[in-house]
Amino acid sequence: MSETPSLRNRFRLAPEPPDDAPSVERKLRNFRYVVGAVDDDALRVWADLWDQLKSGVTPAGMVLPRMEDGFKPSCGWAEFFEKFWLLKHYLDYIHGLCQKTT
């Protein structure tokens, strides 16, 4: 007698993990590497944005009067806002990775 198709498909879709499957520790280390790399990129973008803004604020966070007259980033508005979107995408990616693991 042959196997029924549904039984055969069930075993094909849920195979046993191979003996050389990565350990939980290895998976966690790989996860940390991915999150760390994306985090580094996000922090680099944040530093670029802050470099554009920091000349207009005091170390205590007060906005200097010249910023109230108008702020124009030296990199231009298009690149400045592109960096904001890039930062958002990095943070969304990290958030998504963390949500999938819980």
N, C-alpha and C positions, 0 to 999 in steps of 0.2 A: 504493500500500500504506500502511496506517496503522501507527503505532507500536504496539508491544505495551504493554499496561497497565503492566507492571513497569518498563519503560524510561522511560515517561512519569512514573511516580511517583518514580523515582530522581532525575530531573532536578528535579522539584518539591520534593523533600526537601532537596536540596543545591544551592541556587541559587548563582550566582556573586555574590560581594560587589559591591555597587554602587560606582560610582566615588567617591561621596561618603561611603564608609564611614569611620568615625573611625580615625585613625592609632593605632598602638601607643602612642605618647606620650599621646594624648588618653585612651585607655582606661586607661592607668596613672594619669593624673591623676584621672580620675573614680573609680577604685578607691581612690586615696588619700583623696579627699574623703569617700567612704562610710565607710571604715575610721576616718578621723579623727573624723567625726561620732559614730560609735558609741563610739569610744574616749573622746571628751569626755563622753558620757553616763555611761560606766562610771566615769570618774574622779570625776564629780560625785556618783555614788552612793557610791563609796568614801569621799569626803570627808564625806558625811553620816554614814556608819557610824563613821568615825574620830572625828568630833565627839562622838558618843555615848560613845566609849571612852576618849578621850585624857585625860580628867580623872582616870582611875583608874590611869594609868601614868606613870612618870617619862620624861624625854627619852631615857634610856638603855634604856628598855623594861622596867624592873622593874615588876611589878604591885604597886600599893599595897595595904596591909592591908585597907582598906575595900572593895576589890574582892573580896577573899576572903570577906568577910561576905555578899556577894551583890550582883550587878549588876542594876540595873533601868534600861533605857533610858528617857529622858524622853519619847521618842515612843511608847512602849509596845511590847510584844513583837511584836504582830502586824505593825506597820509596820516594826520593826527586821528581822524575818525576811523580810518582803516585799522589803526593800531588798537583802538577801543574795541572794534568788532573782533579782531584777532584775539584779544585778551578774553572777551566773552566766550569765544569758541573753545579756547583752551580750558577755561573754567567749566564750561558745559561738559567737555570731554572728561575731565577729572571727576566731575559730579556723576556722570553716567557710569563711569567705571566703578566708582564707590557704591552706587546704588545697586549695580548688578551683583556685587559680592556679598551683600547683606541678605 
